[in-house]
Amino acid sequence: MRLPDVILLSLAVVFLIVGIDQVITIGFGNAYWAIMLALIFFFVYNLRRRKK
């Protein structure tokens, strides 16, 4: 795995954890941004991995 792939996957995991924490504490409406960022980073990671 190259460095950009590691960074993308790490960001996806971090934003997923932040999103889950925000859902538990303040609700889904306020955590939507973190969950969507996690999904975007995960999709970009998958696209980069499938191109190789």
C-alpha distance (Angstrom), angle and dihedral (degrees) to the residues before:
residue distance angle dihedral
M1 . . .
R2 3.76 . .
L3 3.79 125.1 .
P4 3.86 97.1 -101.7
D5 3.80 89.5 52.3
V6 3.79 91.6 50.9
I7 3.80 91.0 48.4
L8 3.81 92.9 49.1
L9 3.78 92.9 48.6
S10 3.80 91.9 45.8
L11 3.80 91.9 50.5
A12 3.79 90.4 49.3
V13 3.80 91.3 53.0
V14 3.81 93.5 45.1
F15 3.80 94.0 50.4
L16 3.80 90.7 45.4
I17 3.81 90.4 54.4
V18 3.82 91.1 46.2
G19 3.79 90.0 48.5
I20 3.80 93.4 50.5
D21 3.80 90.7 48.6
Q22 3.80 91.4 49.8
V23 3.82 92.0 47.9
I24 3.78 90.3 53.5
T25 3.80 95.3 46.1
I26 3.82 107.2 33.6
G27 3.79 107.6 8.0
F28 3.78 140.1 -98.1
G29 3.81 96.7 -75.6
N30 3.78 92.8 63.9
A31 3.81 94.2 41.0
Y32 3.80 96.1 51.1
W33 3.82 93.4 98.3
A34 3.81 93.7 56.2
I35 3.79 94.0 47.1
M36 3.80 92.1 48.5
L37 3.81 91.7 49.4
A38 3.81 89.3 50.9
L39 3.80 90.6 52.0
I40 3.81 92.5 47.2
F41 3.81 92.6 51.0
F42 3.80 91.0 46.7
F43 3.82 92.3 50.1
V44 3.80 91.9 48.5
Y45 3.80 89.3 49.4
N46 3.82 90.4 51.5
L47 3.80 92.0 48.4
R48 3.79 91.9 51.2
R49 3.81 91.4 47.4
R50 3.82 94.3 49.4
K51 3.82 93.0 49.6
K52 3.80 91.2 62.5
